[in-house]
Amino acid sequence: MSVKEFFKNAFNDMKEDAKAQHEVDKANFAAAKAESKAQFEEAKAMGKPETRKAMMQAQRDKQIEEANKRREAAEERIRNAQK
């Protein structure tokens, strides 16, 4: 392989790598843009009282469900310990 071919191959490899990295960068930018828009829309929705109340109720429901699961697990442990 001559020096000319070596550099030609090296520059072609760099060109392909740059194209591939550009595709990755475009995908990452699109994802960041979508995440930013979602965050903005969520913040805008939080300004509405009904949306905020619904979200808070959903969080409370989830916490109650988790507490009930923990209580059931503890009661099961108590039953097993009493046997």
C-alpha beads as a LAMMPS data file, in Angstrom:
LAMMPS data file: protein, C-alpha beads

83 atoms
82 bonds

1 atom types
1 bond types

-500.0 500.0 xlo xhi
-500.0 500.0 ylo yhi
-500.0 500.0 zlo zhi

Masses

1 110.0

Atoms # bond

1 1 1 0.000 0.000 0.000
2 1 1 1.361 3.346 -0.946
3 1 1 1.295 6.425 1.223
4 1 1 -1.256 7.984 -1.085
5 1 1 -3.650 5.025 -0.636
6 1 1 -3.081 5.041 3.111
7 1 1 -4.102 8.688 3.441
8 1 1 -6.999 8.235 1.018
9 1 1 -8.343 5.361 3.162
10 1 1 -7.718 7.273 6.381
11 1 1 -9.610 10.339 5.150
12 1 1 -12.486 8.195 3.862
13 1 1 -12.719 6.512 7.287
14 1 1 -12.749 9.909 9.002
15 1 1 -15.462 11.102 6.604
16 1 1 -17.644 8.061 7.374
17 1 1 -17.071 8.466 11.113
18 1 1 -18.011 12.139 10.915
19 1 1 -21.245 11.268 9.079
20 1 1 -22.118 8.609 11.660
21 1 1 -21.383 10.978 14.548
22 1 1 -23.530 13.639 12.886
23 1 1 -26.463 11.194 12.828
24 1 1 -25.929 10.471 16.527
25 1 1 -25.794 14.192 17.292
26 1 1 -29.005 14.816 15.324
27 1 1 -30.796 12.051 17.230
28 1 1 -29.560 13.356 20.587
29 1 1 -30.619 16.895 19.691
30 1 1 -34.088 15.730 18.662
31 1 1 -34.449 13.811 21.934
32 1 1 -33.326 16.807 24.007
33 1 1 -35.720 19.059 22.086
34 1 1 -38.641 16.672 22.698
35 1 1 -37.775 16.358 26.395
36 1 1 -37.612 20.142 26.718
37 1 1 -41.001 20.560 25.055
38 1 1 -42.510 17.872 27.299
39 1 1 -41.117 19.583 30.372
40 1 1 -42.537 22.915 29.200
41 1 1 -45.969 21.413 28.538
42 1 1 -45.966 19.740 31.958
43 1 1 -45.063 23.029 33.633
44 1 1 -47.768 24.839 31.658
45 1 1 -50.322 22.194 32.641
46 1 1 -49.392 22.585 36.314
47 1 1 -50.732 26.130 36.109
48 1 1 -54.225 24.718 35.705
49 1 1 -55.786 23.863 39.077
50 1 1 -57.660 20.805 37.796
51 1 1 -54.495 19.300 36.320
52 1 1 -52.560 19.927 39.508
53 1 1 -55.313 18.408 41.654
54 1 1 -55.484 15.317 39.440
55 1 1 -51.713 14.848 39.602
56 1 1 -51.640 15.290 43.376
57 1 1 -54.502 12.794 43.785
58 1 1 -52.671 10.277 41.596
59 1 1 -49.569 10.644 43.781
60 1 1 -51.622 10.162 46.937
61 1 1 -53.328 7.092 45.476
62 1 1 -49.935 5.615 44.616
63 1 1 -48.628 6.301 48.132
64 1 1 -51.719 4.682 49.683
65 1 1 -51.275 1.629 47.458
66 1 1 -47.619 1.286 48.442
67 1 1 -48.477 1.695 52.134
68 1 1 -51.144 -1.010 51.868
69 1 1 -48.653 -3.382 50.230
70 1 1 -46.147 -2.744 53.025
71 1 1 -48.863 -3.307 55.650
72 1 1 -49.917 -6.589 54.001
73 1 1 -46.296 -7.755 53.877
74 1 1 -45.864 -6.909 57.559
75 1 1 -49.069 -8.759 58.488
76 1 1 -47.827 -11.795 56.537
77 1 1 -44.551 -11.683 58.457
78 1 1 -46.517 -11.511 61.720
79 1 1 -48.615 -14.546 60.743
80 1 1 -45.474 -16.489 59.808
81 1 1 -43.796 -15.570 63.084
82 1 1 -46.810 -16.710 65.123
83 1 1 -46.853 -20.199 63.575

Bonds

1 1 1 2
2 1 2 3
3 1 3 4
4 1 4 5
5 1 5 6
6 1 6 7
7 1 7 8
8 1 8 9
9 1 9 10
10 1 10 11
11 1 11 12
12 1 12 13
13 1 13 14
14 1 14 15
15 1 15 16
16 1 16 17
17 1 17 18
18 1 18 19
19 1 19 20
20 1 20 21
21 1 21 22
22 1 22 23
23 1 23 24
24 1 24 25
25 1 25 26
26 1 26 27
27 1 27 28
28 1 28 29
29 1 29 30
30 1 30 31
31 1 31 32
32 1 32 33
33 1 33 34
34 1 34 35
35 1 35 36
36 1 36 37
37 1 37 38
38 1 38 39
39 1 39 40
40 1 40 41
41 1 41 42
42 1 42 43
43 1 43 44
44 1 44 45
45 1 45 46
46 1 46 47
47 1 47 48
48 1 48 49
49 1 49 50
50 1 50 51
51 1 51 52
52 1 52 53
53 1 53 54
54 1 54 55
55 1 55 56
56 1 56 57
57 1 57 58
58 1 58 59
59 1 59 60
60 1 60 61
61 1 61 62
62 1 62 63
63 1 63 64
64 1 64 65
65 1 65 66
66 1 66 67
67 1 67 68
68 1 68 69
69 1 69 70
70 1 70 71
71 1 71 72
72 1 72 73
73 1 73 74
74 1 74 75
75 1 75 76
76 1 76 77
77 1 77 78
78 1 78 79
79 1 79 80
80 1 80 81
81 1 81 82
82 1 82 83
